[in-house]
Amino acid sequence: MPVKYEGPTTEMEKAETSVFGIPVSRQDKLEDERIRREVQQKRLERTQRRQRRNRRRLLAGAWAAAAVALMVSYHFGLRALWYAAPKGDISNGGVDISQIRYPDWIDQAFIENPVARTGTPLTEVKDLAIHYVGNPGSSAMGNRNYFNSEGVEVCSHFVVGLEGEVIQCLPLNEQSVATNQRNKDTISIEVCHPDETGKYSEVTYNALIRLVTWLCRQFHLTQENLIRHYDVSGKLCPLYYVQHEDAWLQLKEDVGEELNAYR
Ligand SMILES: [Zn+2]
């Protein structure tokens, strides 16, 4: 018995699908299929674009969050590290002199005599240079005022007085005129003395040790960074401590002891 063909005839095919009852031809169906694929493709592309945009936004958000976190942490903590980092006016040990806190036993009385106060920047501190004023019985303020008088061409950073007073005559970022070729990398300290020998009195000596110890701490130096004017130019200054080498070594030792005591 022959199998009856039951597939769609052209007529049936034509009538098979319809939109609102209107028959759709094979050609129309192919066109529909093409449009459907096109729409799907466009939808896919739109989705991919949206995903890419979202990824970009997420990345931008992450960067912004990182920037904010950095600013906040800088404000509350990293700023301290920033200040501790080398960047200051004096490069030795990365010391920023604007951050130095002065003890109350240092009296600042900067001179204004433009000849003695040259204003030449002091950019590194390698040593501390010790002197004696060479004028027995004169006071710290008397010597400071001398530096400030017209025509005088010398000035040290500090003068230590007979009563243990300490006067600062120059800012620490300016060179002194006291230690010849070492003005460029030393802080200079003049010390008063009661008589011609140039030996410091006990109270003056102790004030000097305190000042030197404080400076060593500020500039990351040790007692080995103490020098005499004599070591630079051969001048008999500080007289007593040139003539008595043992007294000079003792002075350095005393500074070392003081440094180790409170390190
Ligand atoms: Zn000197």
Residues whose N, C-alpha, C, O or C-beta is under 5 A from the ligand:
A	BS01	ZN	H131 Y132 A178 H229 C237
